C-alpha cells in the first residue's frame, strides 16, 4: 500500500485524536470514516425539495429569526453567546 505524509497543526491532530472511536484506530481509518460520513449519495425526495423551496421563500420574504432571538425566547441565550459573540 502506498503511503502519503500529511502535515497537521497540533490543534488539528488533537481534534482528530478526539474523534477516534478507539485509541488504536489509525488516522487513515478515521479520515476514511469521516469522509464517508460527509458524503451523502441519496437523492432528495420531492418532499425535501419542496421544504427547501418553502424555506427559500421564507428567507426572501424576511420570515426569519436569529438563533440568538430564539434562544432568548427559550430562556437559554447564555448558551449561544459563546458561539455568536
Secondary structure, DSSP 8 states (H G I E B T S, - for coil): ---------HHHHHHHHHH-SSTT--HHHHHHHHHHHH-------HHHHHHHHHHHHHHHTT----HHHHHHHTT-HHHHHHHH-
